[in-house]
Amino acid sequence: MGIEFFSTYGPETTSVGVPAWLDLTAVVVGSLSGIIVARERKLDLVGFIGLSLLCGLGGGLIRDIMMQKGGVYMLSSPYAIPACVIAAVVLFLFPRPLDLFPNLLEWVDIVSVGLFAVIGTDKALVYYLLPVSALLMGTITGIGGGMLRDVFLGDVPRIFQHSNLYATCALAGSLAYWLGTYVFFLLKPWAALLAVVVTVALRRWSLRYDVMIPVDVDLTPQVTRPVRKVVRSARRLRAIRRH
């Protein structure tokens, strides 16, 4: 029996949400990013649990409040909150595995962004939101947990700092998932995999080549210069005609 990649029903399958295990996977990976930061900041058990909950459930909570459709995932799921708490307690008591991989936070953080971008976009598709709304929900869900983490720690959220691509990666992953499910009719697990790969690859590319979104841009001289030339030419032509 071959592996199926595409849906034979087209966009109609968007009304069926992603598998529950994918939702829970996103929560656990997201909570892990909060736990790693708690370990780096040397927080106590309450700090571990708090950041675990914020990073694992914060983005979804913002999405659910904004959409006001369906239930609030963190309250309706019997596993989401316990999973975050258990992960925080276990890694608070046994933190040594977190210290074995210096770049673990960078990888976990961007993988969670990709997963949450999928979850956010998918819920928007299930409720037939407009494409631009689906992309917004995917992006917000992807970066929401990390944004809340930074705010609660008193830092400027990463999406507002001049740094390598981050929110752009969430948007790209959301777009990849939307295209995969709604345009190319990929089955949702494969579309989710595509979205995560796109998110992670774009982030790693931006880090490898130090790609950043430009800041302090002013195109006014480039726009006004041709206009001034046209005005000067018009004045000269008018002067010649008068003489």
C-alpha positions as CSV (number, residue, x, y, z in Angstrom):
1,M,0.0,0.0,0.0
2,G,1.6,3.3,-1.2
3,I,2.0,6.5,0.8
4,E,-0.6,9.1,0.0
5,F,0.5,12.7,-0.3
6,F,-2.5,14.4,-1.9
7,S,-6.1,14.7,-1.1
8,T,-8.7,13.6,-3.6
9,Y,-11.3,15.9,-2.2
10,G,-9.6,19.2,-2.7
11,P,-10.1,22.2,-0.4
12,E,-13.1,20.6,1.2
13,T,-10.7,18.8,3.5
14,T,-9.8,22.1,5.2
15,S,-12.9,21.8,7.3
16,V,-11.2,18.9,9.1
17,G,-8.6,20.0,11.6
18,V,-5.0,18.7,12.0
19,P,-4.6,15.5,14.1
20,A,-4.7,16.1,17.8
21,W,-1.2,14.7,18.2
22,L,0.2,17.5,16.0
23,D,-1.5,20.1,18.2
24,L,0.1,18.5,21.3
25,T,3.5,18.2,19.6
26,A,3.5,21.9,19.0
27,V,2.6,22.6,22.6
28,V,5.4,20.4,23.9
29,V,8.0,21.8,21.6
30,G,6.9,25.3,22.4
31,S,7.0,24.7,26.1
32,L,10.5,23.3,25.8
33,S,11.7,26.7,24.4
34,G,10.4,28.4,27.5
35,I,12.0,25.8,29.8
36,I,15.4,26.4,28.1
37,V,15.1,30.1,28.7
38,A,14.1,29.5,32.3
39,R,17.2,27.4,32.7
40,E,19.4,30.0,31.2
41,R,17.9,32.7,33.5
42,K,18.3,30.4,36.5
43,L,14.6,30.7,37.5
44,D,12.9,28.7,40.2
45,L,10.2,26.0,39.6
46,V,7.5,28.6,39.3
47,G,9.5,30.4,36.6
48,F,10.0,27.1,34.7
49,I,6.3,26.3,34.8
50,G,5.3,29.9,33.9
51,L,7.5,30.1,30.8
52,S,6.6,26.6,29.8
53,L,2.9,27.6,29.8
54,L,3.5,30.9,28.1
55,C,5.6,29.4,25.3
56,G,3.5,26.3,24.9
57,L,0.1,27.9,25.0
58,G,0.5,31.6,24.6
59,G,0.3,31.8,20.9
60,G,-2.8,29.6,20.7
61,L,-4.5,31.7,23.4
62,I,-3.9,34.9,21.4
63,R,-5.2,33.2,18.3
64,D,-8.4,31.9,20.1
65,I,-9.1,35.3,21.6
66,M,-8.7,37.0,18.2
67,M,-10.8,34.5,16.3
68,Q,-13.5,34.0,18.8
69,K,-14.5,30.8,17.0
70,G,-14.4,27.3,18.4
71,G,-13.2,26.7,21.9
72,V,-10.0,27.9,23.7
73,Y,-7.6,25.1,23.1
74,M,-5.6,25.3,26.3
75,L,-8.9,25.0,28.3
76,S,-10.6,22.4,26.2
77,S,-7.7,20.0,25.8
78,P,-7.2,17.6,28.7
79,Y,-3.5,17.2,27.9
80,A,-2.1,20.7,27.0
81,I,-1.7,22.3,30.4
82,P,-0.6,19.0,32.1
83,A,2.0,18.4,29.4
84,C,3.5,21.9,29.9
85,V,3.6,21.5,33.7
86,I,5.0,18.0,33.6
87,A,7.7,19.0,31.1
88,A,8.7,22.0,33.3
89,V,8.9,19.9,36.5
90,V,10.9,17.1,35.0
91,L,13.4,19.4,33.3
92,F,13.7,21.5,36.5
93,L,14.6,18.4,38.4
94,F,16.8,16.9,35.7
95,P,18.2,19.9,33.7
96,R,21.4,18.4,32.5
97,P,20.2,17.3,29.1
98,L,19.5,20.9,28.3
99,D,23.1,21.8,28.9
100,L,24.4,19.2,26.4
101,F,23.4,21.2,23.3
102,P,24.5,24.8,23.2
103,N,22.3,25.8,20.2
104,L,19.3,23.8,21.4
105,L,17.2,27.0,22.0
106,E,17.7,28.3,18.5
107,W,16.5,25.0,17.0
108,V,13.6,24.4,19.3
109,D,12.4,28.0,19.1
110,I,12.2,28.0,15.3
111,V,10.7,24.5,15.0
112,S,8.0,25.6,17.5
113,V,7.3,28.7,15.4
114,G,6.8,26.5,12.3
115,L,4.5,24.1,14.2
116,F,2.4,26.9,15.7
117,A,2.2,28.6,12.3
118,V,0.6,25.4,11.0
119,I,-1.8,25.1,13.9
120,G,-2.9,28.8,13.6
121,T,-3.3,28.7,9.9
122,D,-5.2,25.4,10.1
123,K,-7.8,26.7,12.6
124,A,-8.4,29.7,10.4
125,L,-9.0,27.4,7.4
126,V,-11.3,25.2,9.4
127,Y,-13.5,28.2,10.0
128,Y,-13.2,29.4,6.4
129,L,-11.4,32.7,7.2
130,L,-10.1,34.7,4.3
131,P,-6.5,33.8,3.1
132,V,-5.0,37.0,4.6
133,S,-6.7,36.3,7.9
134,A,-5.4,32.7,7.8
135,L,-1.9,33.9,7.3
136,L,-2.3,36.5,10.1
137,M,-3.5,33.8,12.5
138,G,-0.6,31.5,11.5
139,T,1.9,34.2,12.1
140,I,0.4,35.4,15.4
141,T,0.2,31.8,16.7
142,G,3.8,31.2,15.6
143,I,5.4,34.1,17.4
144,G,2.8,34.7,20.1
145,G,4.4,32.5,22.8
146,G,7.9,33.8,22.3
147,M,6.5,37.4,22.3
148,L,4.8,36.8,25.6
149,R,7.9,35.2,27.1
150,D,10.0,38.2,26.2
151,V,7.4,40.6,27.6
152,F,7.1,38.7,30.9
153,L,10.9,38.7,31.2
154,G,11.1,42.4,30.7
155,D,12.8,42.1,27.2
156,V,11.9,43.8,24.0
157,P,10.1,41.1,21.9
158,R,12.3,39.6,19.3
159,I,10.0,40.5,16.5
160,F,10.6,44.2,17.3
161,Q,14.3,43.9,17.4
162,H,16.6,44.4,14.4
163,S,17.7,40.8,14.0
164,N,17.7,37.9,11.6
165,L,14.3,36.8,10.1
166,Y,11.9,35.6,12.7
167,A,8.3,36.8,12.2
168,T,9.0,36.5,8.4
169,C,9.7,32.8,8.9
170,A,6.4,32.3,10.6
171,L,4.6,34.1,7.8
172,A,6.5,32.0,5.2
173,G,5.5,28.8,7.1
174,S,1.9,29.8,7.3
175,L,1.9,30.6,3.5
176,A,3.5,27.3,2.7
177,Y,0.8,25.4,4.7
178,W,-2.0,27.4,3.1
179,L,-0.6,26.7,-0.4
180,G,0.0,23.1,0.5
181,T,-3.6,22.4,1.7
182,Y,-5.7,24.9,-0.3
183,V,-3.9,25.1,-3.6
184,F,-1.9,21.8,-4.0
185,F,-4.3,19.6,-2.0
186,L,-1.6,18.0,0.1
187,L,-2.7,15.9,3.0
188,K,-2.4,18.0,6.2
189,P,0.5,16.1,7.8
190,W,2.6,16.6,4.7
191,A,1.5,20.2,4.3
192,A,2.5,20.7,8.0
193,L,5.9,19.1,7.3
194,L,6.4,21.4,4.3
195,A,5.6,24.4,6.4
196,V,8.0,23.5,9.2
197,V,10.8,22.8,6.7
198,V,10.2,26.2,5.0
199,T,10.2,28.0,8.4
200,V,13.4,26.4,9.7
201,A,15.2,26.6,6.3
202,L,14.4,30.3,6.0
203,R,15.6,31.0,9.5
204,R,18.8,29.0,9.1
205,W,19.5,30.8,5.8
206,S,19.0,34.2,7.4
207,L,21.5,33.2,10.2
208,R,24.0,31.7,7.8
209,Y,24.2,34.8,5.5
210,D,23.2,37.3,8.2
211,V,20.1,38.4,6.3
212,M,18.0,41.1,8.1
213,I,15.1,43.2,7.2
214,P,16.3,46.8,6.5
215,V,15.8,49.6,9.0
216,D,15.8,53.3,8.8
217,V,14.7,53.3,5.2
218,D,13.9,56.7,3.5
219,L,13.0,56.5,-0.2
220,T,12.0,60.2,-0.3
221,P,15.1,61.4,-2.2
222,Q,14.7,58.7,-4.8
223,V,11.1,59.6,-5.4
224,T,11.4,63.4,-5.3
225,R,14.6,63.6,-7.4
226,P,12.8,62.6,-10.7
227,V,9.9,64.8,-9.8
228,R,12.2,67.8,-9.4
229,K,13.9,67.0,-12.8
230,V,10.5,67.0,-14.4
231,V,9.5,70.3,-12.8
232,R,12.8,72.0,-13.8
233,S,12.4,70.7,-17.4
234,A,8.9,72.1,-17.5
235,R,10.0,75.5,-16.3
236,R,12.8,75.6,-18.9
237,L,10.4,74.7,-21.7
238,R,8.0,77.3,-20.5
239,A,10.8,79.9,-20.4
240,I,11.9,79.0,-24.0
241,R,8.3,79.3,-25.3
242,R,8.0,82.8,-23.7
243,H,11.1,84.0,-25.5
